[in-house]
Amino acid sequence: MKVQLSHPERTVEIKGPKKARELLRELNLVQEAHLVIRGDELITEDELLKDGDQVEIRPVISGGSL
């Protein structure tokens, strides 16, 4: 599967099938701090990703005003 990462911006190829949480673990990313998006759909950590999938991983950004 083709995986687009935002920070730092890069694209990597990962062999599937694997669950979203396994993908994050393989990329050394904290599960609670990242969103996994397949196409235009936000997916859960238990969702199975396959070799032909286009996946984007975005960091969760939170903040507030002072």
Short mmCIF file of the C-alpha atoms (twelve columns), coordinates in Angstrom:
data_MODEL
# 
_entry.id   MODEL 
# 
loop_
_atom_site.group_PDB 
_atom_site.id 
_atom_site.type_symbol 
_atom_site.label_atom_id 
_atom_site.label_alt_id 
_atom_site.label_comp_id 
_atom_site.label_asym_id 
_atom_site.label_seq_id 
_atom_site.Cartn_x 
_atom_site.Cartn_y 
_atom_site.Cartn_z 
_atom_site.pdbx_PDB_model_num 
ATOM 1  C CA . MET A 1  0.000   0.000  0.000  1 
ATOM 2  C CA . LYS A 2  1.110   3.579  -0.576 1 
ATOM 3  C CA . VAL A 3  1.293   5.588  2.660  1 
ATOM 4  C CA . GLN A 4  1.539   9.392  2.664  1 
ATOM 5  C CA . LEU A 5  2.928   10.889 5.881  1 
ATOM 6  C CA . SER A 6  2.651   14.573 6.794  1 
ATOM 7  C CA . HIS A 7  5.463   15.223 9.312  1 
ATOM 8  C CA . PRO A 8  7.994   14.912 7.810  1 
ATOM 9  C CA . GLU A 9  6.301   14.817 4.429  1 
ATOM 10 C CA . ARG A 10 7.129   11.561 2.658  1 
ATOM 11 C CA . THR A 11 5.564   8.591  0.884  1 
ATOM 12 C CA . VAL A 12 6.432   4.993  1.729  1 
ATOM 13 C CA . GLU A 13 5.354   1.602  0.383  1 
ATOM 14 C CA . ILE A 14 4.237   -0.905 3.038  1 
ATOM 15 C CA . LYS A 15 3.280   -4.545 2.460  1 
ATOM 16 C CA . GLY A 16 -0.254  -5.508 3.457  1 
ATOM 17 C CA . PRO A 17 -2.604  -6.721 4.563  1 
ATOM 18 C CA . LYS A 18 -2.360  -5.299 8.075  1 
ATOM 19 C CA . LYS A 19 -4.528  -3.472 10.554 1 
ATOM 20 C CA . ALA A 20 -4.191  0.291  10.902 1 
ATOM 21 C CA . ARG A 21 -2.701  -0.069 14.398 1 
ATOM 22 C CA . GLU A 22 -0.032  -2.461 13.033 1 
ATOM 23 C CA . LEU A 23 0.823   0.064  10.327 1 
ATOM 24 C CA . LEU A 24 1.325   2.829  12.901 1 
ATOM 25 C CA . ARG A 25 3.446   0.511  15.050 1 
ATOM 26 C CA . GLU A 26 5.606   -0.434 12.048 1 
ATOM 27 C CA . LEU A 27 6.171   3.260  11.312 1 
ATOM 28 C CA . ASN A 28 7.003   3.962  14.995 1 
ATOM 29 C CA . LEU A 29 4.059   6.355  15.349 1 
ATOM 30 C CA . VAL A 30 1.965   6.797  18.494 1 
ATOM 31 C CA . GLN A 31 -1.499  5.439  17.773 1 
ATOM 32 C CA . GLU A 32 -3.353  8.024  19.891 1 
ATOM 33 C CA . ALA A 33 -1.529  10.894 18.188 1 
ATOM 34 C CA . HIS A 34 -2.306  10.013 14.530 1 
ATOM 35 C CA . LEU A 35 -5.281  9.679  12.204 1 
ATOM 36 C CA . VAL A 36 -5.326  7.026  9.477  1 
ATOM 37 C CA . ILE A 37 -7.277  7.969  6.357  1 
ATOM 38 C CA . ARG A 38 -8.003  5.631  3.423  1 
ATOM 39 C CA . GLY A 39 -9.203  7.595  0.399  1 
ATOM 40 C CA . ASP A 40 -11.420 10.198 2.056  1 
ATOM 41 C CA . GLU A 41 -12.545 7.969  4.944  1 
ATOM 42 C CA . LEU A 42 -11.181 8.139  8.493  1 
ATOM 43 C CA . ILE A 43 -10.652 4.555  9.630  1 
ATOM 44 C CA . THR A 44 -10.414 2.839  13.007 1 
ATOM 45 C CA . GLU A 45 -7.375  1.058  14.405 1 
ATOM 46 C CA . ASP A 46 -8.960  -2.360 13.692 1 
ATOM 47 C CA . GLU A 47 -9.606  -1.658 9.986  1 
ATOM 48 C CA . LEU A 48 -7.712  -3.968 7.618  1 
ATOM 49 C CA . LEU A 49 -5.539  -2.221 5.026  1 
ATOM 50 C CA . LYS A 50 -4.611  -3.995 1.783  1 
ATOM 51 C CA . ASP A 51 -1.783  -3.700 -0.733 1 
ATOM 52 C CA . GLY A 52 -3.722  -1.548 -3.240 1 
ATOM 53 C CA . ASP A 53 -4.906  1.017  -0.666 1 
ATOM 54 C CA . GLN A 54 -3.916  4.688  -0.699 1 
ATOM 55 C CA . VAL A 55 -3.455  5.749  2.927  1 
ATOM 56 C CA . GLU A 56 -2.670  9.078  4.541  1 
ATOM 57 C CA . ILE A 57 -1.444  9.445  8.113  1 
ATOM 58 C CA . ARG A 58 -1.935  12.818 9.786  1 
ATOM 59 C CA . PRO A 59 -0.899  13.900 13.256 1 
ATOM 60 C CA . VAL A 60 -3.676  14.923 15.609 1 
ATOM 61 C CA . ILE A 61 -3.330  18.639 16.278 1 
ATOM 62 C CA . SER A 62 -5.029  20.265 19.212 1 
ATOM 63 C CA . GLY A 63 -4.760  23.645 20.725 1 
ATOM 64 C CA . GLY A 64 -6.655  26.508 22.129 1 
ATOM 65 C CA . SER A 65 -6.680  30.226 22.427 1 
ATOM 66 C CA . LEU A 66 -5.256  32.282 25.235 1 
# 
